[in-house]
């Protein structure tokens, strides 16, 4: 199956630098979430979200990105997981996230490097109702921060 990615956007960037040892080990975390509901029936398309986090003892940064995966017809989570990882869609989203995260890490003084190739992601396939609940919780958290 041929999947391609379009409409890539940055949803959120966060970072902080610090001098404490609050992070025991350097870490790179890459998460992918694909929504089950098709955005279009003419051209099968699903929303895909990625979160890339890099942390070390001298700071951390996190970016949330989104894109549209075209050609993602299958609704079986295991098959879709395989198809997404075999395609260039996941790697393209990671590259986009990495290109924005790397300078952000430098700005906060973190020495953490981000690999050129995407690590194996924590992959989630969520139903639209669950996704809408997650969005609502995120908006509540954002409102509380203000």
C-alpha positions, 0 to 999 in steps of 0.5 A: 500500500502506498501512503503519503503524507501532506498538510504537515503542521506544528501544533505545539513546541515546549522546552526548558533548560535546567541545571539539575539532574532531574533526568537520569538518562538521556531520552528520545521518545517518538509517539505516533497516533492515527485516528480511525475516522476517514477524513475523506471517502474520495481519497482515503485520508486519516489524521496522524499526530506525532510527538517527539520529546528529547531530554537530557540532564541539561534540558528538554524539548517536545514538539507535537506535529500533525499531518494527513496520511493519504491512502490509509484505507485499512481500519485494522489497527495492526495492518495500519500500524504496519502500513504506516511504518513501512511507508515514508509517512512516519519518517517524513513526520519525524524528519519535520519534527526533528528539524524544528526540535533540534534548534529548540534544544540548542536554544535552551542549552541542551546537549541532547542530539536527535537521531536522523532516523526515527526510532520505533514509535509508540504507535496508537490507533484511536477512535474519533470519540477517544480523540475528541476526549483527549482534545478536550482534556488538552484544551482544559489543561491549556486554559489552566496554564493561562 
